[in-house]
Amino acid sequence: MCCSVLLVVIGCGLSIAGIIVFSVENPRYERVMSYNKLGTTYTDEDFTPFGTLSFSLQADGNVTNATQSVTSVDYVGSSENVKDFRSRAFVIHGISRDALSSAVLTYQSTATAAPVRLNPLILTAAPRSVMRTVQLNCDTKDCSGSKGNCVCSSSVMQSKCSNLYQGVYEAASRGGNRECRDDHDDPCGSCRYTAFLTGVCIPVAFNPSSMSTTVSVKYASCQFPFTTNDGSYDSAFASSLVTVTIKTDSDPSIQLQRITSGSRWFGWSSRDQTGVALGLLIPGLIIICIGAMCIACVRRSHARDMKALAESNDLEMNNHPTGGATGGVIQVGQPIQQQQPPMVPGAYETAVAQPAPINPYQPQPAGQQGAAAPAYSYPAQFGAQPPAYQGQPMYYYGGLPPPAHAGAQDQYYSQQQQQQQAGPASPGAVPTKSAA
């Protein structure tokens, strides 16, 4: 019974989760519509005019011109209702990290006779190095032993951290065991290392009507959360040269990160949401049905056992109504049937046919004087003579008790006849008893 109830509880939990997933408000539609609208505006108004500009960066006395790059905007998840857009960027390679603070960025358009200088804050404010942490897992190539029995020691993981990042390995707490296996999903530990700046992205505000460009006041960088700390960083083995990228702040790649908070995922599509909801709801209902069937079977079996027990009690009561020495069962609340003595055929008729005895102490009515006294008779079923009375004589109201045996019966009736012949007794006279 407990397992059946547990199944019902689990099924209810899954079903409720499915209903919640199915009914929860999905922000995907609003996100996709907003992205499509902004991307369409960028494509129609900024994409082509922005490509007519030219950018250059002067650092260490050298001027490096930017090259254009057009790429598709990548997003994560379903493509349902999502439009495809392209992103245009200007890229400048090979700028020394140390010379970035003093670098001068300029642009020129068909509306400007000379290059216009820009002063993006990120060139000077972006940290040249930051501390980063990466999780390390045990791979088959990193450990000793065959596959399925592969163990990575702390020393092996420290070597991996040093070779890849020149960092310091910190093993995860594993209950005193500092080793990990390749078949575990949880990381063995973390590698903390110093990452150096390898790239910055400068968002600019572009006005297609005037063909002018200024540093964006909305965003300090092109990566979420759009601060001066959000550059591209790599390990200590990275090159000392930095890549500078320029995009408009209306670029679809920037708007995608803003709308999705940097995840680049709009959310579940309606098909995905329905599939997940049904994947929880249907198994939940099936489990509920199984649990309910188990409960019904248990209850039916219990009812069958109780019915069999009741029938057994009834049978015992029929065999032993009073629950005597044979161990009969008496049901509480049921009246106890007393056994009646067997009725002898003809006994009642014989007893009724016998006349009542005559009281010798009372005068008899006229017409009955001198009549023969009736004699007692007993049914043949009870024997020729009545049983002898063993105790004290029992007196009855209105007459003497019947005689105890045949001799006494003859004497009793003989006395009655004599009194009847002598006439009625005088008042106050005491009858005499004849000698036996």
Buried (B, 14 or more C-beta within 10 A) or exposed (E): EEEBEEBBEBBBEBBEBBBEBBEEEBEBBEBBEBBBEBBEBBBEBBBEBBEEBBBBBBBEEEEBEBEEEEEEBEBEBBEBBBBEBBBBBBBBBEBBBEBBEEBBBBBBBEEBEEBBEBEBEBBEBBEEEEEBEBEBBBEEEBBEEEEEEBBBBBEBBBEBBBEBBEBEBBBBEEEEEBBBBBEEEEBBBBBBBBBBBBBBBBBBBBBBEEBBBEBBEEBBBBBBEBBBBBBBBBBEEBEEBBBBBBBBBBBBBBBBBBBBEBBBBBBBBEEBBEEBBEBBBEBBBBBBEBBBEBBEEEEEEEEEEEEEEEEEBEEBBEEBBEBEEEEBEBEEEEEEEEEEEEEEEEEEEBEEEEEEBBBBEEEBEEEEEEEEBEEBEBBEEEEEEBEEEEEEEEEEEEBBEBBBEEEEBEBBBEBBEEBBEEEEBEEEEEEEEEEE
